[in-house]
Amino acid sequence: MPNVNVYNQEGTKTGNVDLNAAHFGVTVNAGLIHEAVVAQMANARQPVANTKARGEVRGGGKKPWRQKGTGRARHGSIRSPIWVGGGVTFGPRGDRNYSVKINKKAKRKALFMALSDKVVQEKLLVLESFKPAEVKTKALTELLRKLPIKKSVLYVIPASRPELVQMARNLDRIHVVTVNTLNLMDVLKYDTLLFESETVPAFETLFKNA
């Protein structure tokens, strides 16, 4: 059964906690993680590029010249795609769907694999609790300095705490999320995961049927 170190807010190691092997002891499959990452990025993509067809470009309602007798090629509108300033043929449209389907169980499995890898690398820590005297960024900075965290950290809490988000908003190296919004991309993006002690049972409850 995998276990991780537990620390208090003074940075002192106070023990260990066992984690569910079904969630934190999964063998890593890089191919599945890649598939889940591609799906999450694709599903977050918005169709920004949107060209106008000839019927959407302003103007061009009048036929530029009569059909016959001018010696020039016949045209019905100056907003034809072959005219400068006309519509675009086969250009990108705003209704394009970039979404990629992925099995729900596979998506969760990829998350468990990423978490399991953090456990193996000893980059998942548990914090007993964090109750600063003041709601200031300095207090959170001091906490990170005392813990064995070298780079960026994803701080996972059991429920919403606006004051903690406020303390972290000016720090680039830390991102605060609730356990129900924890996702694969965040786990991979941040070097270290910091779970509060109450986050562990909350996570187990959330994924008890996974």
C-alpha positions as CSV (number, residue, x, y, z in Angstrom):
1,M,0.0,0.0,0.0
2,P,1.5,3.4,-1.0
3,N,2.1,5.9,1.7
4,V,3.3,9.5,1.8
5,N,4.8,11.9,4.4
6,V,2.7,14.1,6.5
7,Y,3.9,17.6,7.6
8,N,2.5,20.3,9.9
9,Q,2.5,23.9,8.9
10,E,5.8,24.4,10.7
11,G,7.4,22.1,8.1
12,T,8.0,19.3,10.6
13,K,7.4,15.7,9.5
14,T,4.8,14.2,11.8
15,G,4.3,10.8,10.2
16,N,2.9,8.9,7.3
17,V,-0.5,8.2,5.8
18,D,-1.5,5.2,3.7
19,L,-3.2,5.8,0.5
20,N,-5.6,3.6,-1.5
21,A,-3.6,1.5,-4.0
22,A,-6.5,1.6,-6.5
23,H,-6.0,5.4,-6.8
24,F,-2.3,6.0,-5.8
25,G,-0.6,2.7,-6.6
26,V,-1.5,2.2,-10.3
27,T,1.0,1.1,-12.9
28,V,1.7,4.0,-15.3
29,N,0.7,3.7,-18.9
30,A,2.2,6.6,-20.9
31,G,0.0,5.9,-23.9
32,L,-3.2,6.3,-21.9
33,I,-2.0,9.4,-20.2
34,H,-1.1,10.9,-23.6
35,E,-4.6,10.0,-24.9
36,A,-6.3,11.7,-21.9
37,V,-4.1,14.8,-22.2
38,V,-4.9,15.2,-25.9
39,A,-8.7,14.8,-25.2
40,Q,-8.6,17.3,-22.4
41,M,-6.8,19.9,-24.5
42,A,-9.0,19.3,-27.5
43,N,-12.2,19.6,-25.5
44,A,-11.0,22.9,-24.1
45,R,-10.2,24.3,-27.5
46,Q,-12.5,27.0,-28.8
47,P,-13.1,27.6,-32.6
48,V,-11.8,31.2,-32.6
49,A,-11.0,31.5,-36.4
50,N,-14.1,32.3,-38.4
51,T,-14.0,33.5,-42.0
52,K,-17.0,35.0,-43.8
53,A,-18.6,33.4,-46.8
54,R,-19.8,35.5,-49.7
55,G,-23.3,35.8,-48.3
56,E,-21.9,37.2,-45.0
57,V,-19.6,39.9,-46.4
58,R,-21.2,43.4,-46.4
59,G,-22.0,44.9,-49.8
60,G,-22.1,43.4,-53.2
61,G,-25.9,43.4,-53.6
62,K,-25.7,45.2,-57.0
63,K,-24.5,43.5,-60.1
64,P,-21.2,45.3,-61.0
65,W,-22.1,45.6,-64.7
66,R,-24.6,44.2,-67.1
67,Q,-24.3,40.6,-68.2
68,K,-23.5,41.1,-71.9
69,G,-22.0,43.6,-74.2
70,T,-19.1,45.0,-72.1
71,G,-16.4,42.7,-73.3
72,R,-15.6,41.8,-69.7
73,A,-16.3,38.6,-67.8
74,R,-19.7,38.3,-66.3
75,H,-20.0,38.8,-62.5
76,G,-23.0,38.9,-60.2
77,S,-21.4,40.4,-57.1
78,I,-18.2,42.2,-56.0
79,R,-18.2,40.0,-52.9
80,S,-17.6,36.8,-54.9
81,P,-14.6,34.8,-53.5
82,I,-12.5,35.7,-56.6
83,W,-12.7,39.4,-55.9
84,V,-10.5,41.3,-53.4
85,G,-12.6,41.9,-50.3
86,G,-15.0,39.1,-51.2
87,G,-15.9,36.0,-49.2
88,V,-13.5,33.2,-48.4
89,T,-13.9,29.8,-49.9
90,F,-13.4,26.8,-47.6
91,G,-12.0,29.0,-44.8
92,P,-12.2,28.1,-41.1
93,R,-15.6,28.4,-39.6
94,G,-16.7,29.2,-36.0
95,D,-18.9,26.1,-35.7
96,R,-16.1,23.6,-36.0
97,N,-16.1,20.9,-33.3
98,Y,-12.7,20.0,-31.9
99,S,-13.9,17.7,-29.1
100,V,-12.4,14.3,-28.7
101,K,-14.3,11.5,-27.0
102,I,-12.6,9.4,-24.3
103,N,-14.0,6.7,-22.1
104,K,-14.8,8.0,-18.6
105,K,-13.1,5.1,-16.9
106,A,-10.0,5.6,-19.0
107,K,-9.9,9.3,-18.1
108,R,-10.1,8.6,-14.4
109,K,-7.4,5.8,-14.8
110,A,-5.1,8.3,-16.4
111,L,-5.6,10.7,-13.5
112,F,-4.8,7.8,-11.0
113,M,-1.7,7.0,-13.0
114,A,-0.4,10.6,-12.8
115,L,-1.1,10.7,-9.1
116,S,0.6,7.3,-8.6
117,D,3.7,8.6,-10.4
118,K,3.9,11.6,-8.0
119,V,3.8,9.1,-5.1
120,V,6.6,7.1,-6.6
121,Q,8.7,10.2,-7.1
122,E,7.9,11.4,-3.5
123,K,6.3,14.5,-4.9
124,L,3.0,14.1,-3.1
125,L,2.9,15.6,0.4
126,V,0.1,15.8,3.0
127,L,-0.3,18.8,5.2
128,E,-2.1,18.4,8.5
129,S,-3.7,21.8,8.3
130,F,-3.0,25.4,7.3
131,K,-4.5,28.0,9.6
132,P,-2.5,31.2,9.2
133,A,-2.9,34.1,11.7
134,E,-3.5,36.5,8.8
135,V,-4.8,36.2,5.3
136,K,-1.6,37.3,3.6
137,T,0.5,36.0,0.8
138,K,3.5,36.1,3.0
139,A,2.1,33.4,5.3
140,L,1.6,31.1,2.3
141,T,5.1,31.9,1.1
142,E,6.5,31.0,4.5
143,L,4.6,27.7,4.5
144,L,6.1,26.7,1.1
145,R,9.6,27.7,2.3
146,K,9.3,25.3,5.3
147,L,8.1,22.3,3.3
148,P,10.3,20.2,1.0
149,I,9.0,21.9,-2.1
150,K,11.6,23.0,-4.7
151,K,9.5,24.0,-7.7
152,S,5.8,24.6,-8.5
153,V,3.1,23.1,-6.3
154,L,-0.6,22.2,-6.8
155,Y,-2.4,22.7,-3.4
156,V,-5.4,20.5,-3.3
157,I,-8.1,21.3,-0.6
158,P,-11.3,19.4,0.3
159,A,-13.7,22.4,-0.2
160,S,-13.6,25.9,-1.4
161,R,-11.6,28.4,0.7
162,P,-11.7,31.9,-1.0
163,E,-9.2,33.3,1.5
164,L,-6.6,30.7,0.5
165,V,-7.1,31.4,-3.2
166,Q,-6.7,35.1,-2.4
167,M,-3.4,34.4,-0.7
168,A,-2.1,32.4,-3.7
169,R,-3.3,34.6,-6.6
170,N,0.0,36.6,-6.8
171,L,2.3,33.6,-6.6
172,D,3.2,31.9,-9.9
173,R,4.5,28.7,-8.4
174,I,1.4,27.7,-6.6
175,H,-2.2,26.9,-7.8
176,V,-5.0,26.1,-5.4
177,V,-7.8,23.7,-6.5
178,T,-10.6,21.8,-4.7
179,V,-10.6,18.1,-4.9
180,N,-13.6,17.9,-7.2
181,T,-11.8,20.1,-9.8
182,L,-8.6,18.2,-9.7
183,N,-7.6,17.2,-13.3
184,L,-4.9,15.4,-15.2
185,M,-3.4,18.5,-16.8
186,D,-2.9,20.3,-13.5
187,V,-1.3,17.2,-11.9
188,L,1.2,17.0,-14.8
189,K,1.8,20.7,-15.0
190,Y,2.9,21.2,-11.3
191,D,6.0,19.6,-9.9
192,T,4.6,18.8,-6.4
193,L,1.2,18.0,-5.1
194,L,0.2,19.2,-1.6
195,F,-2.9,17.5,-0.1
196,E,-4.4,18.7,3.1
197,S,-5.2,15.9,5.5
198,E,-8.9,16.1,4.9
199,T,-8.4,16.1,1.1
200,V,-7.3,12.4,1.2
201,P,-10.7,11.0,2.5
202,A,-12.5,13.5,0.3
203,F,-10.7,12.2,-2.7
204,E,-11.4,8.6,-1.7
205,T,-15.1,9.4,-1.3
206,L,-15.3,11.2,-4.6
207,F,-13.8,8.2,-6.5
208,K,-15.0,5.3,-4.3
209,N,-16.8,3.7,-7.3
210,A,-14.0,4.4,-9.8
